[in-house]
Amino acid sequence: GHEKINFLYLPTPLERLNNLSQDLGINLYIKRDDLTPLAMGGNKLRKLEYLLADAKKQGATMLLTVGGAQTNHGRLTCAVARKYGLKAAIVCIVAAITARYTAQGEKVYYIPIGGSNELGILGYYECAQELAKQADKMALINGPDSKNFPRVVATVGSMGTYMGLFTGIFLENLPLR
């Protein structure tokens, strides 16, 4: 039901890691979301498709997010903002900054750390569906026994990617674990 602005070329590849698969004695694949097209890519872009659409709908002139000096999420938020004609800032403390930009006439749209809120996770809800389709097409899903379903392993930072994948697999009843 939520709108997004499509700026990714999906699906991203699902690639078998042959050497690691052999070393570990399993079939290990990697979802190549590092190949997404903006500012060196990364998982936050799937979230930003939804967050950007919401910001535009609210008439925002600026995207404001939180993160440390090395934040990938911040880098990608700024890249998306510039691509779509918005200003952007990455800060460590939010409320005072929001007030300052608002006083300067900006309509600030706040994006939480990692883009991880109920809207941002839709990017990985959708990715779970994309993964299930790819796994099926590549014959990685065999039989109705859930013990044989491919396992999806994700790193966890701000929980958005994980929660998107988890809710997508659970609510869509996908043949993944």
SULDA-V380577 format. One record per pair of residues at least 24 apart in sequence whose ideal C-beta (glycine too) atoms are under 7 Angstrom apart, sorted by the first residue. I is the first residue (numbers start at 1). J is the second residue. Records with the same first field share a line. If there is no record, write none. Layout:
I->J / J
This chain:
2->50 / 119 / 122
3->53
4->49 / 50 / 53
5->49 / 52 / 53
6->49
7->38 / 49 / 83
8->36 / 37 / 45 / 46 / 49
9->37
10->130
11->130 / 134
12->36
14->131 / 134 / 138
31->131
38->76 / 79 / 80 / 83
39->75 / 76 / 79
42->72 / 76
43->161
44->72 / 73 / 76 / 114 / 115
45->76
46->123 / 124 / 126 / 127
47->115 / 120 / 123 / 160
48->76 / 77 / 80 / 115
49->123
50->119 / 120 / 122 / 123
51->111 / 115 / 119 / 120
52->80 / 84
54->119
55->109
58->109
59->107
60->86 / 107 / 108 / 109
61->86 / 87 / 106 / 107
62->86 / 87 / 88 / 89 / 101 / 106 / 108 / 109
63->88 / 109 / 111
64->89 / 91 / 97 / 98 / 101 / 108 / 109 / 110 / 111
65->90 / 111
66->91 / 92 / 94 / 112 / 113
67->113
73->113 / 114 / 115
77->111
113->158
114->157 / 158 / 160
115->160
116->158 / 159 / 160
120->160
121->160 / 163 / 164 / 167
122->164
123->164
124->160 / 161 / 164 / 165 / 168
125->164 / 167 / 168
127->164 / 165
128->164 / 165 / 168 / 169 / 172 / 174 / 176
129->168 / 172 / 174
131->176
132->174 / 175 / 176
135->176
141->175
146->177
149->175 / 176 / 177
150->176
151->177
152->176 / 177
